[in-house]
Structures are given as C-alpha cells and as structure tokens.
C-alpha cells in the first residue's frame, strides 16, 4: 500500500506517525522490512474510528486503503 511515509525507516518517522502506525499493528521490524500486519488485510469499514484516523495520518483514505 502506498502511503506518504513508505520511503521512511521507522526511526525516521515522527513520533505521532509511529504511534499511528503502531495502532495499525506495525512495529519497527515490520515497518523496516516492508511487511504488513494483519490489520492491513481488512476493509476500511472494518477498522475502528481510531484506526481509520491512524491510517489517515499515514496518508490513506478509504479508496486507497481498500485497494
């Protein structure tokens, strides 16, 4: 999934973006190895409001997330 922080390593992410990524199941190892957590395999409508806000912080909207 293309997001606006895809080209960043975990340690380069702003703290609030790391926190948003963590809400979606990411950690340093997953992020830096371009692996996706299970939470990324659900449709936007299945994400909690908090997870949707986190995904938006990473640069996603419903259309982009559901691709």
NUBA-499096 format. One record per residue: residue in one letter; residue number from 0; x, y, z of N, C-alpha, C in turn. Coordinates in steps of 0.1 Angstrom, whole numbers, plus 5000, padded with zeros to 4 digits. Atoms other than C-alpha are relative to their C-alpha. Last residue first. Layout:
// NUBA-499096
+---------+-----+------+------+------+------+------+------+------+------+------+
: residuo : num :  n_X :  n_Y :  n_Z : ca_X : ca_Y : ca_Z :  c_X :  c_Y :  c_Z :
+---------+-----+------+------+------+------+------+------+------+------+------+
:       a : NUM :    X :    Y :    Z :    X :    Y :    Z :    X :    Y :    Z :
...
+---------+-----+------+------+------+------+------+------+------+------+------+
END
This chain:
// NUBA-499096
+---------+-----+------+------+------+------+------+------+------+------+------+
: residuo : num :  n_X :  n_Y :  n_Z : ca_X : ca_Y : ca_Z :  c_X :  c_Y :  c_Z :
+---------+-----+------+------+------+------+------+------+------+------+------+
:       x :  66 : 4994 : 5005 : 5013 : 4929 : 4988 : 4970 : 5006 : 4986 : 5003 :
:       x :  65 : 5007 : 5012 : 5005 : 4908 : 4992 : 5002 : 5005 : 4994 : 4987 :
:       x :  64 : 4999 : 5011 : 4990 : 4932 : 5016 : 5019 : 4994 : 4987 : 4994 :
:       x :  63 : 4986 : 5005 : 5001 : 4935 : 5039 : 4988 : 5002 : 4988 : 5009 :
:       x :  62 : 4997 : 5006 : 5013 : 4897 : 5042 : 4985 : 5014 : 4994 : 4999 :
:       x :  61 : 5007 : 5013 : 5002 : 4891 : 5046 : 5022 : 5003 : 4994 : 4987 :
:       x :  60 : 5015 : 4998 : 4999 : 4917 : 5073 : 5027 : 4994 : 4986 : 4997 :
:       x :  59 : 5010 : 5009 : 5006 : 4954 : 5067 : 5034 : 4986 : 5006 : 5001 :
:       x :  58 : 5003 : 4995 : 5014 : 4982 : 5092 : 5041 : 4990 : 4992 : 4992 :
:       x :  57 : 4989 : 5006 : 5008 : 4998 : 5077 : 5073 : 4998 : 5003 : 4985 :
:       x :  56 : 4987 : 4994 : 4996 : 4977 : 5101 : 5094 : 5012 : 4995 : 4991 :
:       x :  55 : 5001 : 4987 : 5007 : 4946 : 5088 : 5075 : 5013 : 5008 : 5003 :
:       x :  54 : 4998 : 5002 : 5014 : 4955 : 5053 : 5086 : 5001 : 5013 : 4992 :
:       x :  53 : 4986 : 5003 : 5001 : 4957 : 5065 : 5122 : 5004 : 4997 : 4986 :
:       x :  52 : 4993 : 4987 : 4998 : 4923 : 5082 : 5119 : 5015 : 4997 : 4999 :
:       x :  51 : 5002 : 4992 : 5013 : 4909 : 5050 : 5104 : 5007 : 5013 : 5001 :
:       x :  50 : 4992 : 5006 : 5010 : 4924 : 5030 : 5133 : 4999 : 5008 : 4987 :
:       x :  49 : 4986 : 4997 : 4996 : 4908 : 5053 : 5159 : 5010 : 4995 : 4989 :
:       x :  48 : 4999 : 4986 : 5003 : 4874 : 5050 : 5141 : 5015 : 5005 : 5003 :
:       x :  47 : 5006 : 4991 : 4990 : 4878 : 5013 : 5143 : 5002 : 5014 : 4995 :
:       x :  46 : 4991 : 4993 : 4990 : 4887 : 4995 : 5111 : 4992 : 5008 : 5010 :
:       x :  45 : 4997 : 5009 : 4988 : 4862 : 4972 : 5095 : 5009 : 5006 : 5010 :
:       x :  44 : 5012 : 4999 : 4991 : 4848 : 5000 : 5072 : 5002 : 4990 : 5012 :
:       x :  43 : 5000 : 4988 : 4992 : 4884 : 5004 : 5058 : 4988 : 5000 : 5010 :
:       x :  42 : 5005 : 4988 : 5006 : 4885 : 4968 : 5047 : 4999 : 5012 : 5009 :
:       x :  41 : 5015 : 4997 : 4999 : 4907 : 4944 : 5064 : 4996 : 5012 : 4993 :
:       x :  40 : 5008 : 5009 : 5009 : 4941 : 4930 : 5055 : 4985 : 5001 : 5001 :
:       x :  39 : 5000 : 4994 : 5013 : 4961 : 4959 : 5070 : 4992 : 4992 : 4990 :
:       x :  38 : 5010 : 4989 : 5000 : 4952 : 4948 : 5105 : 4999 : 5006 : 4986 :
:       x :  37 : 5013 : 5005 : 5004 : 4971 : 4915 : 5098 : 4989 : 5011 : 4999 :
:       x :  36 : 5007 : 5008 : 4989 : 5004 : 4934 : 5100 : 4986 : 4996 : 4995 :
:       x :  35 : 5012 : 4994 : 4995 : 5022 : 4944 : 5067 : 4994 : 4991 : 5011 :
:       x :  34 : 5010 : 5010 : 4998 : 5058 : 4937 : 5059 : 4988 : 5007 : 5006 :
:       x :  33 : 5011 : 4999 : 5009 : 5080 : 4963 : 5043 : 4990 : 4988 : 5001 :
:       x :  32 : 4999 : 5011 : 5009 : 5111 : 4951 : 5063 : 4988 : 5000 : 4990 :
:       x :  31 : 4987 : 4999 : 5007 : 5115 : 4984 : 5081 : 5003 : 4989 : 4990 :
:       x :  30 : 4999 : 4988 : 5008 : 5079 : 4986 : 5090 : 5012 : 5000 : 4992 :
:       x :  29 : 5010 : 5002 : 5012 : 5075 : 4950 : 5102 : 5002 : 5012 : 4991 :
:       x :  28 : 4996 : 5011 : 5008 : 5107 : 4953 : 5124 : 4991 : 4998 : 4988 :
:       x :  27 : 4988 : 4997 : 5007 : 5099 : 4987 : 5138 : 5004 : 4989 : 4990 :
:       x :  26 : 4989 : 4997 : 4991 : 5064 : 4979 : 5148 : 5012 : 5002 : 4991 :
:       x :  25 : 4986 : 4999 : 5004 : 5031 : 4980 : 5129 : 5010 : 5001 : 5012 :
:       x :  24 : 4993 : 5012 : 4999 : 4998 : 4968 : 5141 : 5015 : 5000 : 4996 :
:       x :  23 : 5004 : 5009 : 5011 : 4975 : 4996 : 5129 : 5008 : 4987 : 5000 :
:       x :  22 : 5014 : 5003 : 4999 : 4977 : 5014 : 5162 : 4995 : 4991 : 4989 :
:       x :  21 : 5001 : 5010 : 4990 : 5015 : 5011 : 5159 : 4985 : 4996 : 5003 :
:       x :  20 : 4997 : 5013 : 5006 : 5014 : 5030 : 5127 : 4999 : 4989 : 5010 :
:       x :  19 : 5011 : 5003 : 5010 : 4996 : 5059 : 5143 : 5002 : 4986 : 4994 :
:       x :  18 : 5011 : 5004 : 4992 : 5021 : 5059 : 5172 : 4988 : 4996 : 4991 :
:       x :  17 : 4997 : 5013 : 4994 : 5050 : 5059 : 5148 : 4988 : 4995 : 5008 :
:       x :  16 : 5002 : 5009 : 5011 : 5033 : 5088 : 5129 : 5003 : 4986 : 5005 :
:       x :  15 : 5015 : 5002 : 5001 : 5029 : 5107 : 5162 : 4997 : 4991 : 4988 :
:       x :  14 : 5005 : 5007 : 4989 : 5067 : 5102 : 5169 : 4985 : 4997 : 4999 :
:       x :  13 : 5003 : 4991 : 4989 : 5078 : 5115 : 5135 : 4993 : 4991 : 5011 :
:       x :  12 : 5014 : 4995 : 4999 : 5091 : 5087 : 5113 : 4998 : 5009 : 5012 :
:       x :  11 : 5002 : 4987 : 5006 : 5128 : 5085 : 5107 : 4986 : 5006 : 5001 :
:       x :  10 : 4993 : 4990 : 4991 : 5134 : 5057 : 5132 : 4999 : 5014 : 4994 :
:       x :   9 : 5007 : 4998 : 4987 : 5108 : 5035 : 5114 : 5006 : 5012 : 5008 :
:       x :   8 : 4998 : 5011 : 4991 : 5125 : 5039 : 5080 : 4993 : 5004 : 5013 :
:       x :   7 : 4993 : 4997 : 4987 : 5109 : 5063 : 5056 : 5003 : 4987 : 5008 :
:       x :   6 : 4986 : 5000 : 5002 : 5100 : 5056 : 5020 : 5009 : 5003 : 5012 :
:       x :   5 : 4995 : 5013 : 5005 : 5065 : 5045 : 5027 : 5015 : 5000 : 4999 :
:       x :   4 : 4988 : 5003 : 4992 : 5057 : 5076 : 5047 : 5007 : 4987 : 4996 :
:       x :   3 : 4991 : 4989 : 5002 : 5031 : 5091 : 5023 : 5013 : 4998 : 5008 :
:       x :   2 : 5003 : 4990 : 4991 : 5014 : 5058 : 5019 : 5010 : 5011 : 4999 :
:       x :   1 : 4992 : 4988 : 5000 : 5014 : 5033 : 4991 : 4995 : 5011 : 5010 :
:       x :   0 : 5008 : 4988 : 5000 : 5000 : 5000 : 5000 : 5009 : 5012 : 5000 :
+---------+-----+------+------+------+------+------+------+------+------+------+
END
